[in-house]
Structure formats: structure tokens, C-alpha cells
Amino acid sequence: MSKNEALNIVITGASSGIGEAIALEMAKDKHHFFLTARNQERLSKVAENLDKMGCQVHYAVGDVRDAKEVEKIHSYVEKAFEGKVDVLVANAGVGYFGNLEDLTVEQYDLQFNTNVKGVFLWLRKVLPNMKKRNKGQIIVLSSNLGLKTDSRASLYAGTKHAVQAMVWCLRDELKGTHVKAATINPGSVDTPWFNSKDVDRTKMLFAEDIAKTTRLIIEQSETSNIDHILLLPGKR
């Protein structure tokens, strides 16, 4: 998409971490935003920062796991953007790690409903109009664990493999159109997600690394169609 064109960008999970970093990165070019997340206080602060940067910004609190809430928020998006969504960044996600037998049914439901169902619910809302306009970019925040597996990550990796398959199938459906879909597959990223975890954060990626990768995908030329980008920490 043109670097000089003001785009209508929807970001889920936009209240902190990667979602916030993507919003701040793309706000440098005065794009238009609709942000959604579950934490109203943090979400409103991100929206306020984008407004100060000179962007048109709308936001709504909601849960990507809930089909009715996604339906409601999408109706707000349609009104704000007059039916025109140029970019969807499906970023909302959760993760729990541990030996498979120690993980709970509640953790299973939360991860699959957020990481997989949440992506599905948003894709099915934005795709019809993108196809009608024959234009649009979908970016799904996946993980390096969507391309491989690891111990103590059975459920989380399962969700990301499911998302990877979903996007790859979608890419086949979109052949012959100008609607594009890609995943970003980072290793560990230093975000508030790790605040309560006993891990070494000195060797992680920064959220800004993911934001710059998102920009690369959004601004790719019409002659390219990025499939996925695997990002690993430089300090390993």
C-alpha cells in the first residue's frame, strides 16, 4: 500500500505491548485507527497518545472471544470508517506454559478462544468488504511456535499452529485478488506479558521490532505478497 495514503487500521489487543507499539509506529504517518482491547484505562491512554500525534482514532472495549461483542465493535468500525477497513492487525492473544498434564481446562479454553476463535471472528467480519473492494491487508500476530514446537508449550503452540493453518488456507482462498494475509512469527518479546514471570528478558525482541515488521508488510508493493515473517532475538 502507498506510504502516502492514510489507511484505516483496526488493531485488536491494542492497549499495551505489541498492539500499542504497532499503533504508535503507524501513527507516525497519521493513519486512521480503530483500537480494541479489554482494558479501558490503558486503551484510552493509547488512543489519547495517537490523538496527540494528529491521528483520527476511535476505540471500543471488548473481548475477541465473544462473537456478540465482536459483532458490536465491528458495527462501530463500519460506522467510523464508512465500511472501509484497509488493514486488520489481529494481535490479541494469551499464553500459559507448563507440562501438558499440569495445564487446566480453563487455560485451554482461554487460549483457544482468544488466539484462534478471536482471529476467526474478526477475519470473517472484515473479509467480505475487503474482497468487495479487492483491497486489504490482514496481519495476524502468530509466534515462532506456530512454525515449530517446544516443551511446556503444548496448548499455546497448538493455538498458533491452528492460526498458521487458518491464514495459509485463507491465502489460497485469496489467490487472484489484491487482498493479502500474512503472519508475524516472533520469538519471545519483552512486553508486560512477562511481568509476572521469572524469565530472562535481556535476550528478547522489543515490541518495536514487531511494529517495524508490521510496517514492512503494510507498505509492501503491489507486486509482492508476504506470507510470514519469522523474527528471532538477536541475542541468543
KEDO-457284 format. One record per residue: residue in three letters; residue number from 1; chain; x, y, z of N, C-alpha, C in turn. Coordinates in steps of 0.05 Angstrom, whole numbers, plus 5000, padded with zeros to 4 digits. Layout:
# residues N
> ALA / NUM / A / X / Y / Z / X / Y / Z / X / Y / Z
...
# end
This chain:
# residues 236
> MET / 1 / A / 5017 / 4976 / 5000 / 5000 / 5000 / 5000 / 5018 / 5025 / 5000
> SER / 2 / A / 5007 / 5047 / 4989 / 5022 / 5071 / 4987 / 5029 / 5083 / 5014
> LYS / 3 / A / 5054 / 5091 / 5017 / 5063 / 5103 / 5042 / 5050 / 5130 / 5047
> ASN / 4 / A / 5040 / 5143 / 5026 / 5028 / 5169 / 5028 / 4998 / 5169 / 5032
> GLU / 5 / A / 4986 / 5145 / 5032 / 4957 / 5142 / 5034 / 4950 / 5138 / 5064
> ALA / 6 / A / 4930 / 5153 / 5073 / 4920 / 5149 / 5100 / 4903 / 5125 / 5101
> LEU / 7 / A / 4911 / 5105 / 5116 / 4897 / 5079 / 5117 / 4879 / 5077 / 5142
> ASN / 8 / A / 4858 / 5062 / 5139 / 4841 / 5055 / 5162 / 4850 / 5029 / 5174
> ILE / 9 / A / 4861 / 5030 / 5198 / 4874 / 5007 / 5210 / 4859 / 4999 / 5236
> VAL / 10 / A / 4852 / 4973 / 5237 / 4840 / 4962 / 5261 / 4861 / 4945 / 5275
> ILE / 11 / A / 4864 / 4949 / 5302 / 4883 / 4934 / 5317 / 4869 / 4922 / 5341
> THR / 12 / A / 4870 / 4896 / 5345 / 4859 / 4883 / 5369 / 4882 / 4879 / 5389
> GLY / 13 / A / 4875 / 4878 / 5414 / 4896 / 4876 / 5434 / 4914 / 4901 / 5434
> ALA / 14 / A / 4902 / 4924 / 5431 / 4917 / 4949 / 5426 / 4925 / 4964 / 5450
> SER / 15 / A / 4919 / 4954 / 5474 / 4922 / 4971 / 5498 / 4950 / 4971 / 5510
> SER / 16 / A / 4967 / 4953 / 5501 / 4995 / 4951 / 5511 / 5012 / 4934 / 5493
> GLY / 17 / A / 5037 / 4932 / 5500 / 5055 / 4913 / 5487 / 5057 / 4917 / 5457
> ILE / 18 / A / 5054 / 4895 / 5442 / 5058 / 4895 / 5413 / 5036 / 4912 / 5400
> GLY / 19 / A / 5011 / 4909 / 5408 / 4990 / 4924 / 5396 / 4994 / 4954 / 5399
> GLU / 20 / A / 5002 / 4963 / 5422 / 5007 / 4991 / 5427 / 5031 / 5001 / 5410
> ALA / 21 / A / 5052 / 4984 / 5408 / 5076 / 4992 / 5393 / 5069 / 4994 / 5363
> ILE / 22 / A / 5052 / 4977 / 5353 / 5044 / 4978 / 5325 / 5028 / 5004 / 5320
> ALA / 23 / A / 5010 / 5010 / 5338 / 4994 / 5035 / 5335 / 5013 / 5059 / 5335
> LEU / 24 / A / 5031 / 5061 / 5353 / 5049 / 5084 / 5355 / 5068 / 5086 / 5330
> GLU / 25 / A / 5076 / 5063 / 5320 / 5094 / 5063 / 5296 / 5078 / 5074 / 5272
> MET / 26 / A / 5054 / 5063 / 5267 / 5039 / 5071 / 5244 / 5027 / 5099 / 5247
> ALA / 27 / A / 5025 / 5109 / 5272 / 5014 / 5135 / 5276 / 5033 / 5157 / 5266
> LYS / 28 / A / 5058 / 5150 / 5263 / 5077 / 5170 / 5252 / 5069 / 5181 / 5225
> ASP / 29 / A / 5052 / 5165 / 5211 / 5043 / 5173 / 5184 / 5014 / 5182 / 5184
> LYS / 30 / A / 5003 / 5188 / 5208 / 4976 / 5200 / 5210 / 4955 / 5182 / 5198
> HIS / 31 / A / 4957 / 5156 / 5202 / 4936 / 5138 / 5193 / 4912 / 5140 / 5211
> HIS / 32 / A / 4890 / 5128 / 5204 / 4866 / 5128 / 5220 / 4863 / 5101 / 5234
> PHE / 33 / A / 4855 / 5102 / 5259 / 4856 / 5078 / 5276 / 4829 / 5071 / 5289
> PHE / 34 / A / 4824 / 5046 / 5291 / 4803 / 5036 / 5310 / 4817 / 5015 / 5327
> LEU / 35 / A / 4818 / 5021 / 5353 / 4832 / 5004 / 5372 / 4812 / 4989 / 5389
> THR / 36 / A / 4818 / 4964 / 5396 / 4801 / 4950 / 5415 / 4818 / 4932 / 5433
> ALA / 37 / A / 4809 / 4929 / 5457 / 4822 / 4912 / 5477 / 4803 / 4910 / 5501
> ARG / 38 / A / 4812 / 4896 / 5521 / 4794 / 4892 / 5544 / 4798 / 4913 / 5566
> ASN / 39 / A / 4821 / 4925 / 5567 / 4828 / 4944 / 5589 / 4822 / 4973 / 5580
> GLN / 40 / A / 4801 / 4984 / 5590 / 4792 / 5010 / 5581 / 4812 / 5032 / 5589
> GLU / 41 / A / 4823 / 5031 / 5613 / 4841 / 5052 / 5622 / 4866 / 5053 / 5604
> ARG / 42 / A / 4878 / 5030 / 5599 / 4902 / 5030 / 5582 / 4895 / 5037 / 5553
> LEU / 43 / A / 4873 / 5027 / 5543 / 4864 / 5032 / 5516 / 4860 / 5061 / 5511
> SER / 44 / A / 4847 / 5075 / 5530 / 4842 / 5103 / 5527 / 4867 / 5119 / 5526
> LYS / 45 / A / 4888 / 5110 / 5541 / 4913 / 5124 / 5541 / 4928 / 5122 / 5514
> VAL / 46 / A / 4926 / 5098 / 5503 / 4938 / 5094 / 5476 / 4924 / 5112 / 5456
> ALA / 47 / A / 4897 / 5112 / 5457 / 4882 / 5129 / 5439 / 4889 / 5158 / 5442
> GLU / 48 / A / 4892 / 5167 / 5467 / 4899 / 5195 / 5473 / 4927 / 5202 / 5461
> ASN / 49 / A / 4946 / 5183 / 5462 / 4972 / 5188 / 5451 / 4971 / 5190 / 5420
> LEU / 50 / A / 4954 / 5174 / 5408 / 4952 / 5175 / 5379 / 4938 / 5201 / 5371
> ASP / 51 / A / 4919 / 5210 / 5386 / 4906 / 5235 / 5381 / 4926 / 5258 / 5382
> LYS / 52 / A / 4943 / 5257 / 5402 / 4964 / 5278 / 5405 / 4983 / 5278 / 5381
> MET / 53 / A / 4986 / 5255 / 5368 / 5003 / 5253 / 5345 / 4989 / 5262 / 5319
> GLY / 54 / A / 4964 / 5271 / 5322 / 4950 / 5281 / 5299 / 4934 / 5261 / 5283
> CYS / 55 / A / 4929 / 5238 / 5295 / 4914 / 5216 / 5282 / 4884 / 5217 / 5289
> GLN / 56 / A / 4868 / 5209 / 5270 / 4840 / 5203 / 5276 / 4839 / 5176 / 5290
> VAL / 57 / A / 4827 / 5174 / 5313 / 4827 / 5149 / 5328 / 4801 / 5145 / 5342
> HIS / 58 / A / 4791 / 5120 / 5340 / 4767 / 5111 / 5354 / 4775 / 5086 / 5370
> TYR / 59 / A / 4761 / 5080 / 5391 / 4766 / 5056 / 5405 / 4741 / 5045 / 5419
> ALA / 60 / A / 4742 / 5020 / 5425 / 4720 / 5007 / 5439 / 4730 / 4984 / 5455
> VAL / 61 / A / 4721 / 4981 / 5480 / 4729 / 4959 / 5497 / 4713 / 4934 / 5489
> GLY / 62 / A / 4726 / 4911 / 5487 / 4712 / 4887 / 5480 / 4730 / 4863 / 5481
> ASP / 63 / A / 4719 / 4839 / 5480 / 4733 / 4814 / 5483 / 4731 / 4799 / 5456
> VAL / 64 / A / 4754 / 4793 / 5444 / 4754 / 4779 / 5418 / 4741 / 4751 / 5420
> ARG / 65 / A / 4739 / 4740 / 5444 / 4727 / 4713 / 5447 / 4697 / 4713 / 5443
> ASP / 66 / A / 4685 / 4736 / 5446 / 4655 / 4738 / 5446 / 4645 / 4747 / 5419
> ALA / 67 / A / 4630 / 4729 / 5406 / 4621 / 4736 / 5379 / 4602 / 4760 / 5379
> LYS / 68 / A / 4586 / 4763 / 5399 / 4568 / 4786 / 5400 / 4583 / 4812 / 5404
> GLU / 69 / A / 4604 / 4811 / 5420 / 4620 / 4835 / 5424 / 4635 / 4843 / 5399
> VAL / 70 / A / 4646 / 4823 / 5385 / 4660 / 4828 / 5360 / 4640 / 4840 / 5340
> GLU / 71 / A / 4616 / 4829 / 5339 / 4596 / 4839 / 5321 / 4590 / 4868 / 5327
> LYS / 72 / A / 4587 / 4875 / 5353 / 4580 / 4902 / 5361 / 4603 / 4921 / 5354
> ILE / 73 / A / 4628 / 4913 / 5361 / 4651 / 4931 / 5356 / 4655 / 4934 / 5326
> HIS / 74 / A / 4651 / 4913 / 5310 / 4654 / 4916 / 5282 / 4634 / 4935 / 5270
> SER / 75 / A / 4610 / 4936 / 5282 / 4590 / 4956 / 5272 / 4599 / 4984 / 5278
> TYR / 76 / A / 4614 / 4988 / 5300 / 4626 / 5014 / 5305 / 4647 / 5020 / 5285
> VAL / 77 / A / 4663 / 5000 / 5278 / 4684 / 5003 / 5258 / 4673 / 5011 / 5231
> GLU / 78 / A / 4652 / 4997 / 5224 / 4638 / 5003 / 5198 / 4629 / 5032 / 5197
> LYS / 79 / A / 4618 / 5042 / 5219 / 4608 / 5069 / 5220 / 4631 / 5089 / 5219
> ALA / 80 / A / 4652 / 5084 / 5235 / 4675 / 5102 / 5237 / 4690 / 5104 / 5210
> PHE / 81 / A / 4693 / 5081 / 5196 / 4708 / 5080 / 5172 / 4691 / 5079 / 5147
> GLU / 82 / A / 4665 / 5083 / 5150 / 4647 / 5082 / 5127 / 4650 / 5056 / 5111
> GLY / 83 / A / 4654 / 5034 / 5126 / 4655 / 5008 / 5113 / 4682 / 5001 / 5101
> LYS / 84 / A / 4702 / 5018 / 5104 / 4728 / 5014 / 5091 / 4749 / 5008 / 5111
> VAL / 85 / A / 4756 / 4983 / 5115 / 4779 / 4974 / 5131 / 4802 / 4967 / 5112
> ASP / 86 / A / 4824 / 4981 / 5114 / 4847 / 4975 / 5097 / 4865 / 4954 / 5109
> VAL / 87 / A / 4868 / 4955 / 5136 / 4886 / 4937 / 5149 / 4873 / 4926 / 5175
> LEU / 88 / A / 4874 / 4900 / 5179 / 4867 / 4888 / 5205 / 4892 / 4876 / 5216
> VAL / 89 / A / 4899 / 4885 / 5241 / 4921 / 4872 / 5256 / 4908 / 4856 / 5279
> ALA / 90 / A / 4907 / 4830 / 5276 / 4895 / 4813 / 5296 / 4917 / 4805 / 5315
> ASN / 91 / A / 4919 / 4820 / 5337 / 4941 / 4818 / 5355 / 4934 / 4806 / 5382
> ALA / 92 / A / 4909 / 4807 / 5390 / 4901 / 4798 / 5417 / 4909 / 4769 / 5421
> GLY / 93 / A / 4921 / 4763 / 5444 / 4929 / 4735 / 5449 / 4936 / 4731 / 5478
> VAL / 94 / A / 4935 / 4706 / 5487 / 4943 / 4699 / 5514 / 4959 / 4673 / 5512
> GLY / 95 / A / 4974 / 4667 / 5534 / 4990 / 4643 / 5534 / 4996 / 4633 / 5562
> TYR / 96 / A / 4994 / 4606 / 5565 / 5001 / 4593 / 5590 / 5020 / 4570 / 5583
> PHE / 97 / A / 5041 / 4567 / 5600 / 5061 / 4547 / 5594 / 5065 / 4528 / 5618
> GLY / 98 / A / 5071 / 4503 / 5612 / 5075 / 4483 / 5632 / 5073 / 4456 / 5620
> ASN / 99 / A / 5080 / 4435 / 5635 / 5076 / 4408 / 5625 / 5046 / 4404 / 5619
> LEU / 100 / A / 5041 / 4389 / 5598 / 5013 / 4387 / 5588 / 4994 / 4378 / 5610
> GLU / 101 / A / 5002 / 4359 / 5627 / 4984 / 4348 / 5647 / 4978 / 4368 / 5669
> ASP / 102 / A / 4994 / 4389 / 5671 / 4991 / 4409 / 5692 / 4973 / 4433 / 5683
> LEU / 103 / A / 4968 / 4435 / 5657 / 4952 / 4456 / 5646 / 4922 / 4450 / 5651
> THR / 104 / A / 4906 / 4470 / 5654 / 4878 / 4466 / 5662 / 4860 / 4469 / 5638
> VAL / 105 / A / 4835 / 4460 / 5641 / 4815 / 4463 / 5621 / 4809 / 4492 / 5616
> GLU / 106 / A / 4809 / 4508 / 5638 / 4804 / 4537 / 5635 / 4826 / 4550 / 5619
> GLN / 107 / A / 4851 / 4541 / 5623 / 4873 / 4553 / 5607 / 4871 / 4544 / 5578
> TYR / 108 / A / 4862 / 4520 / 5573 / 4857 / 4511 / 5545 / 4836 / 4529 / 5532
> ASP / 109 / A / 4813 / 4532 / 5545 / 4791 / 4548 / 5534 / 4800 / 4577 / 5529
> LEU / 110 / A / 4814 / 4589 / 5548 / 4822 / 4617 / 5545 / 4840 / 4620 / 5522
> GLN / 111 / A / 4859 / 4602 / 5518 / 4879 / 4605 / 5497 / 4866 / 4600 / 5469
> PHE / 112 / A / 4851 / 4579 / 5467 / 4839 / 4573 / 5440 / 4818 / 4593 / 5433
> ASN / 113 / A / 4802 / 4602 / 5453 / 4781 / 4621 / 5447 / 4792 / 4649 / 5440
> THR / 114 / A / 4815 / 4656 / 5452 / 4827 / 4682 / 5446 / 4844 / 4680 / 5421
> ASN / 115 / A / 4863 / 4662 / 5420 / 4883 / 4661 / 5400 / 4873 / 4650 / 5373
> VAL / 116 / A / 4852 / 4634 / 5373 / 4842 / 4622 / 5348 / 4814 / 4633 / 5342
> LYS / 117 / A / 4796 / 4629 / 5360 / 4768 / 4639 / 5355 / 4768 / 4669 / 5351
> GLY / 118 / A / 4784 / 4683 / 5367 / 4785 / 4712 / 5365 / 4794 / 4722 / 5338
> VAL / 119 / A / 4814 / 4708 / 5327 / 4823 / 4715 / 5300 / 4801 / 4708 / 5279
> PHE / 120 / A / 4790 / 4685 / 5282 / 4768 / 4676 / 5263 / 4745 / 4696 / 5263
> LEU / 121 / A / 4736 / 4705 / 5287 / 4714 / 4723 / 5288 / 4719 / 4750 / 5274
> TRP / 122 / A / 4743 / 4760 / 5277 / 4750 / 4785 / 5264 / 4754 / 4782 / 5234
> LEU / 123 / A / 4767 / 4760 / 5226 / 4771 / 4755 / 5198 / 4745 / 4754 / 5183
> ARG / 124 / A / 4726 / 4740 / 5193 / 4700 / 4736 / 5179 / 4684 / 4762 / 5177
> LYS / 125 / A / 4691 / 4781 / 5194 / 4677 / 4807 / 5193 / 4690 / 4826 / 5172
> VAL / 126 / A / 4716 / 4826 / 5170 / 4729 / 4846 / 5152 / 4732 / 4835 / 5124
> LEU / 127 / A / 4733 / 4809 / 5120 / 4739 / 4798 / 5094 / 4719 / 4804 / 5072
> PRO / 128 / A / 4693 / 4803 / 5078 / 4674 / 4808 / 5056 / 4678 / 4835 / 5043
> ASN / 129 / A / 4682 / 4856 / 5059 / 4685 / 4883 / 5047 / 4712 / 4886 / 5033
> MET / 130 / A / 4733 / 4874 / 5045 / 4759 / 4874 / 5031 / 4757 / 4861 / 5004
> LYS / 131 / A / 4743 / 4838 / 5003 / 4740 / 4824 / 4977 / 4724 / 4841 / 4958
> LYS / 132 / A / 4703 / 4854 / 4968 / 4687 / 4870 / 4951 / 4703 / 4893 / 4939
> ARG / 133 / A / 4720 / 4906 / 4955 / 4737 / 4928 / 4946 / 4762 / 4918 / 4932
> ASN / 134 / A / 4767 / 4892 / 4934 / 4791 / 4879 / 4922 / 4816 / 4893 / 4932
> LYS / 135 / A / 4817 / 4898 / 4958 / 4840 / 4912 / 4970 / 4839 / 4907 / 5001
> GLY / 136 / A / 4863 / 4902 / 5012 / 4864 / 4900 / 5041 / 4888 / 4883 / 5050
> GLN / 137 / A / 4896 / 4888 / 5074 / 4919 / 4873 / 5086 / 4911 / 4863 / 5113
> ILE / 138 / A / 4913 / 4837 / 5116 / 4908 / 4824 / 5142 / 4935 / 4815 / 5153
> ILE / 139 / A / 4940 / 4822 / 5179 / 4964 / 4814 / 5193 / 4956 / 4800 / 5219
> VAL / 140 / A / 4964 / 4776 / 5222 / 4958 / 4761 / 5247 / 4984 / 4757 / 5262
> LEU / 141 / A / 4983 / 4765 / 5287 / 5007 / 4760 / 5304 / 5006 / 4731 / 5314
> SER / 142 / A / 5024 / 4716 / 5302 / 5027 / 4688 / 5309 / 5051 / 4686 / 5328
> SER / 143 / A / 5068 / 4666 / 5323 / 5092 / 4661 / 5340 / 5111 / 4643 / 5325
> ASN / 144 / A / 5136 / 4643 / 5334 / 5154 / 4623 / 5324 / 5144 / 4595 / 5330
> LEU / 145 / A / 5128 / 4593 / 5352 / 5116 / 4567 / 5359 / 5092 / 4560 / 5342
> GLY / 146 / A / 5085 / 4577 / 5322 / 5066 / 4569 / 5302 / 5080 / 4554 / 5279
> LEU / 147 / A / 5107 / 4554 / 5279 / 5122 / 4541 / 5258 / 5138 / 4518 / 5269
> LYS / 148 / A / 5140 / 4515 / 5295 / 5155 / 4493 / 5307 / 5141 / 4486 / 5334
> THR / 149 / A / 5152 / 4468 / 5349 / 5141 / 4462 / 5375 / 5163 / 4463 / 5396
> ASP / 150 / A / 5155 / 4462 / 5422 / 5174 / 4463 / 5443 / 5161 / 4451 / 5468
> SER / 151 / A / 5178 / 4442 / 5487 / 5167 / 4432 / 5512 / 5153 / 4454 / 5527
> ARG / 152 / A / 5134 / 4446 / 5543 / 5119 / 4464 / 5561 / 5102 / 4485 / 5546
> ALA / 153 / A / 5098 / 4480 / 5520 / 5083 / 4500 / 5504 / 5061 / 4486 / 5487
> SER / 154 / A / 5052 / 4463 / 5497 / 5034 / 4447 / 5480 / 5009 / 4462 / 5471
> LEU / 155 / A / 4995 / 4474 / 5490 / 4970 / 4488 / 5483 / 4975 / 4513 / 5468
> TYR / 156 / A / 4994 / 4529 / 5477 / 5000 / 4554 / 5463 / 5009 / 4549 / 5435
> ALA / 157 / A / 5027 / 4530 / 5431 / 5037 / 4523 / 5405 / 5014 / 4512 / 5388
> GLY / 158 / A / 4996 / 4497 / 5401 / 4973 / 4487 / 5386 / 4955 / 4509 / 5375
> THR / 159 / A / 4951 / 4530 / 5391 / 4935 / 4553 / 5381 / 4949 / 4567 / 5357
> LYS / 160 / A / 4975 / 4569 / 5359 / 4990 / 4584 / 5338 / 4992 / 4567 / 5313
> HIS / 161 / A / 4994 / 4541 / 5316 / 4993 / 4524 / 5292 / 4966 / 4525 / 5278
> ALA / 162 / A / 4945 / 4527 / 5295 / 4918 / 4530 / 5284 / 4915 / 4556 / 5268
> VAL / 163 / A / 4925 / 4577 / 5280 / 4924 / 4603 / 5267 / 4940 / 4603 / 5241
> GLN / 164 / A / 4963 / 4590 / 5242 / 4980 / 4589 / 5218 / 4965 / 4575 / 5195
> ALA / 165 / A / 4953 / 4553 / 5202 / 4937 / 4538 / 5182 / 4914 / 4554 / 5171
> MET / 166 / A / 4901 / 4569 / 5189 / 4879 / 4586 / 5181 / 4887 / 4607 / 5161
> VAL / 167 / A / 4910 / 4620 / 5166 / 4919 / 4641 / 5148 / 4929 / 4629 / 5122
> TRP / 168 / A / 4943 / 4607 / 5123 / 4952 / 4595 / 5099 / 4929 / 4585 / 5081
> CYS / 169 / A / 4908 / 4575 / 5093 / 4885 / 4567 / 5077 / 4872 / 4592 / 5066
> LEU / 170 / A / 4870 / 4613 / 5082 / 4859 / 4639 / 5072 / 4875 / 4650 / 5049
> ARG / 171 / A / 4901 / 4648 / 5050 / 4917 / 4658 / 5027 / 4910 / 4643 / 5002
> ASP / 172 / A / 4904 / 4617 / 5003 / 4896 / 4602 / 4980 / 4869 / 4613 / 4969
> GLU / 173 / A / 4851 / 4619 / 4988 / 4825 / 4630 / 4980 / 4827 / 4657 / 4967
> LEU / 174 / A / 4848 / 4672 / 4974 / 4851 / 4700 / 4964 / 4867 / 4701 / 4939
> LYS / 175 / A / 4876 / 4679 / 4928 / 4892 / 4679 / 4903 / 4876 / 4692 / 4881
> GLY / 176 / A / 4889 / 4710 / 4866 / 4875 / 4724 / 4844 / 4863 / 4750 / 4853
> THR / 177 / A / 4865 / 4757 / 4879 / 4854 / 4782 / 4889 / 4878 / 4799 / 4898
> HIS / 178 / A / 4871 / 4824 / 4906 / 4891 / 4842 / 4917 / 4888 / 4844 / 4948
> VAL / 179 / A / 4874 / 4825 / 4959 / 4872 / 4823 / 4988 / 4894 / 4804 / 4998
> LYS / 180 / A / 4910 / 4813 / 5017 / 4933 / 4798 / 5026 / 4931 / 4790 / 5055
> ALA / 181 / A / 4943 / 4768 / 5062 / 4943 / 4759 / 5090 / 4970 / 4748 / 5097
> ALA / 182 / A / 4980 / 4756 / 5121 / 5007 / 4748 / 5129 / 5006 / 4743 / 5160
> THR / 183 / A / 5026 / 4728 / 5169 / 5030 / 4725 / 5198 / 5058 / 4736 / 5204
> ILE / 184 / A / 5060 / 4746 / 5229 / 5086 / 4753 / 5240 / 5091 / 4733 / 5262
> ASN / 185 / A / 5115 / 4720 / 5261 / 5121 / 4698 / 5278 / 5145 / 4704 / 5296
> PRO / 186 / A / 5142 / 4719 / 5317 / 5165 / 4727 / 5333 / 5171 / 4706 / 5355
> GLY / 187 / A / 5196 / 4706 / 5363 / 5203 / 4692 / 5388 / 5194 / 4709 / 5411
> SER / 188 / A / 5205 / 4705 / 5434 / 5197 / 4720 / 5458 / 5201 / 4750 / 5454
> VAL / 189 / A / 5181 / 4765 / 5463 / 5181 / 4794 / 5460 / 5179 / 4807 / 5488
> ASP / 190 / A / 5196 / 4826 / 5494 / 5195 / 4839 / 5520 / 5171 / 4857 / 5522
> THR / 191 / A / 5150 / 4847 / 5534 / 5125 / 4862 / 5537 / 5114 / 4858 / 5566
> PRO / 192 / A / 5094 / 4873 / 5574 / 5082 / 4868 / 5601 / 5072 / 4840 / 5605
> TRP / 193 / A / 5069 / 4824 / 5584 / 5061 / 4796 / 5586 / 5079 / 4781 / 5605
> PHE / 194 / A / 5105 / 4789 / 5606 / 5124 / 4774 / 5622 / 5128 / 4786 / 5650
> ASN / 195 / A / 5113 / 4806 / 5657 / 5117 / 4820 / 5682 / 5116 / 4801 / 5706
> SER / 196 / A / 5099 / 4782 / 5706 / 5096 / 4764 / 5729 / 5111 / 4738 / 5726
> LYS / 197 / A / 5128 / 4736 / 5706 / 5142 / 4711 / 5700 / 5172 / 4713 / 5706
> ASP / 198 / A / 5183 / 4692 / 5716 / 5212 / 4691 / 5723 / 5228 / 4682 / 5699
> VAL / 199 / A / 5233 / 4701 / 5681 / 5247 / 4695 / 5656 / 5268 / 4717 / 5651
> ASP / 200 / A / 5288 / 4710 / 5635 / 5309 / 4729 / 5627 / 5299 / 4745 / 5603
> ARG / 201 / A / 5294 / 4771 / 5608 / 5283 / 4788 / 5586 / 5304 / 4803 / 5571
> THR / 202 / A / 5329 / 4799 / 5578 / 5351 / 4814 / 5565 / 5357 / 4804 / 5537
> LYS / 203 / A / 5348 / 4780 / 5530 / 5353 / 4769 / 5504 / 5328 / 4769 / 5486
> MET / 204 / A / 5308 / 4783 / 5494 / 5283 / 4782 / 5479 / 5282 / 4804 / 5457
> LEU / 205 / A / 5264 / 4800 / 5439 / 5258 / 4821 / 5420 / 5243 / 4844 / 5434
> PHE / 206 / A / 5243 / 4868 / 5422 / 5227 / 4890 / 5432 / 5201 / 4891 / 5416
> ALA / 207 / A / 5181 / 4902 / 5428 / 5155 / 4906 / 5415 / 5159 / 4923 / 5390
> GLU / 208 / A / 5177 / 4942 / 5391 / 5183 / 4959 / 5368 / 5193 / 4944 / 5344
> ASP / 209 / A / 5207 / 4921 / 5349 / 5216 / 4904 / 5327 / 5192 / 4893 / 5311
> ILE / 210 / A / 5171 / 4886 / 5326 / 5147 / 4875 / 5313 / 5132 / 4897 / 5299
> ALA / 211 / A / 5132 / 4921 / 5311 / 5118 / 4943 / 5298 / 5131 / 4950 / 5271
> LYS / 212 / A / 5158 / 4950 / 5270 / 5171 / 4956 / 5245 / 5166 / 4935 / 5224
> THR / 213 / A / 5164 / 4910 / 5233 / 5157 / 4888 / 5215 / 5129 / 4891 / 5204
> THR / 214 / A / 5111 / 4900 / 5221 / 5084 / 4905 / 5212 / 5083 / 4927 / 5191
> ARG / 215 / A / 5099 / 4948 / 5195 / 5101 / 4969 / 5175 / 5111 / 4958 / 5148
> LEU / 216 / A / 5131 / 4941 / 5149 / 5142 / 4929 / 5125 / 5120 / 4914 / 5109
> ILE / 217 / A / 5103 / 4899 / 5123 / 5082 / 4884 / 5110 / 5061 / 4903 / 5098
> ILE / 218 / A / 5053 / 4923 / 5114 / 5032 / 4941 / 5105 / 5042 / 4957 / 5080
> GLU / 219 / A / 5067 / 4964 / 5080 / 5078 / 4981 / 5058 / 5091 / 4966 / 5035
> GLN / 220 / A / 5087 / 4939 / 5036 / 5099 / 4924 / 5013 / 5086 / 4933 / 4987
> SER / 221 / A / 5100 / 4928 / 4965 / 5090 / 4937 / 4939 / 5067 / 4919 / 4930
> GLU / 222 / A / 5053 / 4928 / 4910 / 5031 / 4912 / 4898 / 5041 / 4886 / 4885
> THR / 223 / A / 5067 / 4886 / 4879 / 5078 / 4862 / 4865 / 5088 / 4841 / 4884
> SER / 224 / A / 5086 / 4846 / 4910 / 5094 / 4826 / 4930 / 5071 / 4818 / 4948
> ASN / 225 / A / 5073 / 4795 / 4960 / 5052 / 4785 / 4978 / 5065 / 4769 / 5000
> ILE / 226 / A / 5073 / 4782 / 5021 / 5088 / 4769 / 5043 / 5071 / 4748 / 5056
> ASP / 227 / A / 5082 / 4724 / 5059 / 5069 / 4702 / 5071 / 5071 / 4703 / 5102
> HIS / 228 / A / 5095 / 4701 / 5112 / 5100 / 4704 / 5140 / 5129 / 4714 / 5145
> ILE / 229 / A / 5133 / 4726 / 5168 / 5160 / 4735 / 5175 / 5167 / 4723 / 5202
> LEU / 230 / A / 5188 / 4708 / 5203 / 5198 / 4696 / 5227 / 5219 / 4714 / 5239
> LEU / 231 / A / 5215 / 4723 / 5264 / 5233 / 4741 / 5278 / 5244 / 4726 / 5303
> LEU / 232 / A / 5270 / 4725 / 5305 / 5283 / 4713 / 5328 / 5301 / 4734 / 5342
> PRO / 233 / A / 5304 / 4732 / 5368 / 5321 / 4752 / 5382 / 5349 / 4752 / 5371
> GLY / 234 / A / 5361 / 4775 / 5370 / 5389 / 4777 / 5361 / 5409 / 4768 / 5381
> LYS / 235 / A / 5401 / 4769 / 5407 / 5419 / 4759 / 5428 / 5409 / 4732 / 5438
> ARG / 236 / A / 5421 / 4711 / 5428 / 5412 / 4684 / 5436 / 5436 / 4668 / 5447
# end
